[in-house]
Amino acid sequence: MRLSTWLVPTLREVPAEAEVASHRLLLRAGFIRKVAAGIYTLLPLGKRVCSKIENIVREEMNRAGGQEILMPILQPAELWHRSGRWEVYGPELFRLKDRHGRDFCLGPTHEEMITALVAAEVRSYKQLPLLLYQIGNKYRDERRPRFGLLRGREFIMKDLYSFDRDWAGLEESYRKMYEAYTRIFTRVGLNFRAVEADTGAIGGSVSHEFMALAEAGEAVVVYCPDTTCGYAANVEKAESLSSLEEIGEEGPIELVVTPGVRSAEEVAAFLGLPVKQIIKTLIYRTEKGLVAALVRGDREVNEVKLQNHLGVLELELAGEDLVEEATGAPPGFAGPIGLSLPLVVDREVLHVKAGAVGANRPDAHYINVLPGRDFPVQDVADIRQVSEGDPCPRCGRPLLSVRGIEVGQIFQLGDKYSRALNAYYLDERGEKRPIIMGCYGIGITRTMAAVVEQHHDEEGIIWPVAVAPFQVLVLPVNYEEAPQRELAEEIYNLLREKGIEVLLDDREERPGVKFKDADLVGYPLRITVGRHAAEGKVELKLRRTGENWLVSKGEVLEKVTAFLEGKEFCTG
Amino acid sequence: MRLSTWLVPTLREVPAEAEVASHRLLLRAGFIRKVAAGIYTLLPLGKRVCSKIENIVREEMNRAGGQEILMPILQPAELWHRSGRWEVYGPELFRLKDRHGRDFCLGPTHEEMITALVAAEVRSYKQLPLLLYQIGNKYRDERRPRFGLLRGREFIMKDLYSFDRDWAGLEESYRKMYEAYTRIFTRVGLNFRAVEADTGAIGGSVSHEFMALAEAGEAVVVYCPDTTCGYAANVEKAESLSSLEEIGEEGPIELVVTPGVRSAEEVAAFLGLPVKQIIKTLIYRTEKGLVAALVRGDREVNEVKLQNHLGVLELELAGEDLVEEATGAPPGFAGPIGLSLPLVVDREVLHVKAGAVGANRPDAHYINVLPGRDFPVQDVADIRQVSEGDPCPRCGRPLLSVRGIEVGQIFQLGDKYSRALNAYYLDERGEKRPIIMGCYGIGITRTMAAVVEQHHDEEGIIWPVAVAPFQVLVLPVNYEEAPQRELAEEIYNLLREKGIEVLLDDREERPGVKFKDADLVGYPLRITVGRHAAEGKVELKLRRTGENWLVSKGEVLEKVTAFLEGKEFCTG
């Protein structure tokens, strides 16, 4: 292809709205353009990269026995009523009516639809297992779409669904997908980690996320530094060994005046206690009413764990008004004693023998509070947020943490959807049994952004060969000069004929502009045709390392081929 | 692939709702399943065919210089307000609001969005011409979705948009696309015809439709039987030579009583006149009010022509109430004399010298009516529906007509969208000029259905090799029998290794079921491994002709390869 005819609108300025590298660079290098919040057009180079990722995903899905299908984006509400998710999904679900007033949504995922399909078409154990997948648009009306392709409202996803006779079959399908995902993310060039994950709105029991490690990631992963242990989990889901340390010594409960002293740290300092001796009481609003959650003063509540424990759809910290109404005191003085709300008590709180809690009146706390004696501890659970340094739940070593971009997630769904949508089969003995399901997603456009997060420098993107929009750029420094133009054309045509994806920068631009654009777009290999053209020599330059070599035109094909095959191709 | 593991749910019964062959057969052969009216899932075989058509389209678009991009399906209303089409599109446009109450639609087409993109990115004549295309879902909330993939509400389309400096450039882009479309529809195996077309809601001046000829088609094409003339047009757009025949002789106008005589045929019979001497008056309702359209009694009004002539968005025959209110008479007695509505007079009406028209009172007509003398003829236009036998507008030969499925349409848009969305460029002299646009669509899923309409028989589909889901089926009559199984596996593996798309029917089904399924699905070539397996012989059978040959296993690869290359491959 000739760059002069291609739409690759590079920008010199850094777009103001772009906070992370992938967003900034994909805009600047002319891969994407914004249409509305969280909604993007893929320009020619962006579409090429996206198609390459799709093809890698497709190959690995097919290799694992997947069959590609294509389901509608427009989904009838009726299916979602059957699974009970029409109500659950809340404002993230784009909803609309057709001309006859029938309700539809834009599919954020396709469990309902595919389960209904399989329920209609599969009758016998002979038809199982079945792995069906598709690649297409998904829709989630995010409250805060941001970071370009990292969190969009319209995005491209691969979703595969597995259908097995039993849990053993599901384990096998799950293992196949786990391995396929590992191959995919390796092939696209990501540094990633598979971690235990919460199952969220999709449901099911076991789940793993594939996290591309990157500072821009919105997820936090904690992991054990001991690779033979290998524990790693999304912090939303992560556990750690609970502290069994007994804190304080039992004594008679006492009311103390604490004027304007609110946070656990303030209370601890004011009372001269360690922070961990404070028991924090947080009031949450849910669709079932208010709830109080208790954790040690040096801990944070993990809202995902709390939400799962309560089985509620909505959970957020109650506002000041609600807190005052429920406790009779301004925020900072809430406590479990005499509080007429359900209490969820974190496990570690049980080991605090003389805690300090808010007194549910302004400017007052209780001290020497003993859980069980002074307030009820019927509802004890792990609702604590794990953080770096906490002991690994498997081996006790201090956990490390890192930020990640969730590029894939796999779920063992079991029979949640098959029962709801009536997907049963007859086994060898003619008995009717629910089909056991799994589901497996990869964010295609998000993967593209994750690759950029991991592969860039000050000058621009550095595409891994496997997903580069073009593998090679031929850059004549001055296209107007005959020797340069002719040699550039010769090399361009030679490489094209060999099936190499090569772009020729035949624009009448200043050399500086061309070099800057080449680095910004991030072609893995640049062939510069400049002042040595007359001698039949060109420069090969690796975008990743900046290494470069002067080679004669006769060697170009061999060197380029070696590079694309990942071989050592130049020395000295 | 092994059929035992694939989801190909064939149906023995004919689905009741399927009126046309493609709908019936795509359902029965397990290519598609309905999710809601006009909304379908593509099953594995359907997805394979669809991808093949997409790839042929993609190759030809790239060959013509197109660059693939991907625009969002969710389109902000704002863009549509700018073009004025938010109002125009009416109930066919799926509309929705996001969580912030902002208006969006699901793109039925992308002129607005791509013009806004190009307006932002193209500044100079150096960046033109530009051909941008995408392949993806489109949405039209049809009043009557029907015929399976032929008229859906969600469907796959390829849409390309051309951007040129001037009309000469547009002509060149248009010619390239015309040629690319001709190659595409030839490659997918369609018998088609390019015809002149109305530009409809898309707008613009010149347009052609590519019509796959088929009885199931909703469109009617008229064409000149003389191939050197070559005139062909959608009947919505078609013209023919106007009749210059003078009908009747001038005389004094006269009121006659015509009790209960309403239709042109009835009036003619009652008055003893030829039908062509009657002048029909039809009352239409538009958003600008009522209008009367006049044609000869032996002609029909072409509502598309009338609508274009009036420049209205809505046009439909007025109901009885409106007709009575406007004319003072029940339907059947409307006429132009004394009628206070705008009159549109078809050209041929001018040659009626003594017409009969309704008298705008019950049971009465006027005779000896002379247009111009007895009613005004300010607004004369061609609003007549052409029909078979009418004289070709180019050469005068009687036109023929045929039904067709519109699989593609191309438009010369000119500057309609570039002016509305501010897409200008600077020419060589630094002058600002509007970009001249064209747009070019292909219905991918509709093309799939059109192929089936043209390629099927009583037993099922007969796929052309280029778009067949698999090119070859290996069918062991009894997979349980070792010699058959082993030979079938051997041939299957041999063909697979050679990159041939082959499916092995390894199911434990009765031979009759396997043969019926093979014919229903329509694999172009079947290799039956039966009782001659022990001698190392198999039967090759062509789905299209039913011809078959017994060949030894050593010959299979050569024969199959010859068949796939379109060569004569077996004789005798």
Contacts between the chains, C-beta under 8 A, distances in Angstrom:
chain1	res1	chain2	res2	distance
A	4	B	126	7.6
A	5	B	65	7.0
A	5	B	130	7.9
A	6	B	67	6.2
A	7	B	67	6.0
A	7	B	69	7.8
A	7	B	121	6.6
A	7	B	127	7.6
A	7	B	130	6.1
A	7	B	132	6.8
A	9	B	121	4.4
A	33	B	117	6.2
A	33	B	120	7.3
A	33	B	121	7.6
A	35	B	71	7.4
A	35	B	72	5.2
A	35	B	75	7.5
A	35	B	76	6.8
A	35	B	113	6.7
A	36	B	72	7.7
A	36	B	74	7.3
A	36	B	76	4.8
A	36	B	102	7.8
A	36	B	104	7.7
A	39	B	72	4.8
A	39	B	74	5.6
A	39	B	76	8.0
A	40	B	72	7.0
A	41	B	69	6.4
A	41	B	70	6.8
A	41	B	71	4.8
A	41	B	72	6.5
A	41	B	113	7.4
A	41	B	117	6.1
A	42	B	69	5.9
A	42	B	70	4.2
A	42	B	71	8.0
A	43	B	69	5.7
A	44	B	67	4.2
A	44	B	68	6.5
A	44	B	69	5.7
A	44	B	132	7.7
A	46	B	69	7.7
A	46	B	70	7.8
A	47	B	68	5.1
A	47	B	69	5.2
A	47	B	70	5.2
A	47	B	134	7.9
A	48	B	68	7.7
A	50	B	70	7.0
A	51	B	68	7.7
A	65	B	5	7.0
A	67	B	6	6.2
A	67	B	7	6.0
A	67	B	44	4.2
A	68	B	44	6.5
A	68	B	47	5.1
A	68	B	48	7.7
A	68	B	51	7.8
A	69	B	7	7.8
A	69	B	41	6.4
A	69	B	42	5.9
A	69	B	43	5.7
A	69	B	44	5.7
A	69	B	46	7.7
A	69	B	47	5.2
A	70	B	41	6.8
A	70	B	42	4.2
A	70	B	46	7.8
A	70	B	47	5.2
A	70	B	50	7.0
A	71	B	35	7.4
A	71	B	41	4.8
A	71	B	42	8.0
A	72	B	35	5.2
A	72	B	36	7.7
A	72	B	39	4.7
A	72	B	40	7.0
A	72	B	41	6.5
A	72	B	154	5.3
A	73	B	73	7.1
A	73	B	137	6.1
A	73	B	154	6.7
A	74	B	36	7.3
A	74	B	39	5.6
A	74	B	94	7.7
A	74	B	106	7.7
A	74	B	139	7.3
A	74	B	153	7.3
A	74	B	154	5.2
A	75	B	35	7.5
A	76	B	35	6.8
A	76	B	36	4.8
A	76	B	39	8.0
A	91	B	99	4.4
A	92	B	99	7.9
A	94	B	74	7.7
A	94	B	96	6.1
A	94	B	98	7.0
A	95	B	96	6.9
A	96	B	94	6.1
A	96	B	95	6.9
A	96	B	96	3.7
A	96	B	106	7.9
A	98	B	94	7.0
A	98	B	141	5.5
A	98	B	153	7.5
A	99	B	91	4.4
A	99	B	92	7.9
A	99	B	141	4.8
A	99	B	143	7.2
A	102	B	36	7.8
A	104	B	36	7.7
A	106	B	74	7.7
A	106	B	96	7.9
A	106	B	106	7.9
A	113	B	35	6.7
A	113	B	41	7.4
A	117	B	33	6.3
A	117	B	41	6.1
A	120	B	33	7.3
A	121	B	7	6.5
A	121	B	9	4.4
A	121	B	33	7.6
A	126	B	4	7.6
A	126	B	508	7.9
A	127	B	7	7.6
A	130	B	5	7.9
A	130	B	7	6.1
A	132	B	7	6.8
A	132	B	44	7.7
A	134	B	47	7.9
A	136	B	137	7.9
A	137	B	73	6.1
A	137	B	136	7.8
A	137	B	137	7.3
A	139	B	74	7.3
A	141	B	98	5.4
A	141	B	99	4.8
A	143	B	99	7.2
A	153	B	74	7.3
A	153	B	98	7.5
A	154	B	72	5.3
A	154	B	73	6.7
A	154	B	74	5.2
A	508	B	126	7.9
